[in-house]
Amino acid sequence: MKSIKIISISFLCISILFTGCATKPSELTASFVSPGIYNSYDCQQVSVEMQRYTSQVADLTGKQQKIYTNDQTMGLIGTFLLWPLYLFIKGDGEIASQLQTAKGTLEALQQVSVEKKCGM
């Protein structure tokens, strides 16, 4: 009976770990951003914006990866040692949202680049 309680509690802790943690940056999908916003841009402007958003995606990916790693660490330690550490799991927040928007903007810019035959 005691082992069933321990297994049940462990299962509950592990399920909390995997449902409450931040998402891997590679698993965050791009938010829709209309390419129409950039229709008035010439190829040079599109190129500059693509460089800017590529840099932003890289920066936000690093930040989201750090949040994801910290959440995983807190969850694992919480599962096996100190359950109150679950309170420090952040989950997805503003960084994840910004990353999804930046990815969507980059996709919109790539679409405009193709439509304008910018050759990027």
Summary of the structure (lengths in Angstrom):
residues: 120
radius of gyration: 20.3
end to end distance: 64.6
largest distance: 70.8
contacts: 334
relative contact order: 0.22
helix: 77%
strand: 0%
